[in-house]
């Protein structure tokens, strides 16, 4: 059941990141992957800032979106990709 939770959070976070950052869609699987990696990046950054990993679905999605947006921005800067 935990895997389903991760996939749902990844999908929502990836979709929201696509809407925030713009650009062409990459598909369902890529949205999930961007959201999951974003969740890891966002969770790491939030722990560095002293936040605790508590707060439920909304907090988890917001942290994942934050991480995914940062990850997408870094990727675009490194590769020179446009939105």
N, C-alpha and C positions, 0 to 999 in steps of 0.2 A: 504494500500500500504506500510505503514511503516513496518508492520509485514513481508512482503515479503523481504524487504531490510534487516531486521535483520536476517532472515533465510539465505539469500545469503551470507551475511558477516560471519555468523556463520559457514556455510558450507565451504567456502573458507578458513577461519582461522583454522577450525578444520582439514581440509585436509592438509594444509601446516604444521601445528603442527605435524601431524602424520608423514609427510615426514622428518621433522627436527629432531624429537625425536626418530623416528624409532619404531620398535615393531610391533606386529600384529594389523591389522586394527580392529576397533570396530564397523564399520557400519555407515551408513548415519546418523541415528538419534543421535548416540553418537558423531559423528563429529560435528554436528550442536550444540549440547549441550556444548561440550568442547569449541567450538568457541564462543558461546554466553557468557558463564561464563568467558572465557578468555577476551572477550571484556570488561566486567564489571571490572575485575581485572586490566587489562591494562589501562582502562580509569581512574580508581582510582589512580593508580601509576603515570600516566602522570600528573594528576591534582596536586598530591603531589609535583611533580617536577616543577610545574609552567607552564606546557604546556596548551594551550587552545584547546578545542575540535573543531577545525576547520581544514579542509584539504581535505574533500571529501572521496571518496571510498578507494583510496590507503592508505591514512593515517589511516582510520578506520580499514582496514584489518591489517595493520602493528601493530597497537596498540593491536588489538584482538589477533594476533599471539604472540606478546610479552607476553601478559597476559596468554594465553593458554600454552605457553612453560613453564613459571614460575609455573603455576598451575600443569602441568603434572610433572614437576621436583619435586615439593613439595610432590605430591601424591606418586610418586615412592619412594622417600626417606622415607616417613611415613609408607608405606606398605611393603617396601623391594622388590617391583616388579622390574623385569629386563626389559630391552628394547626388 
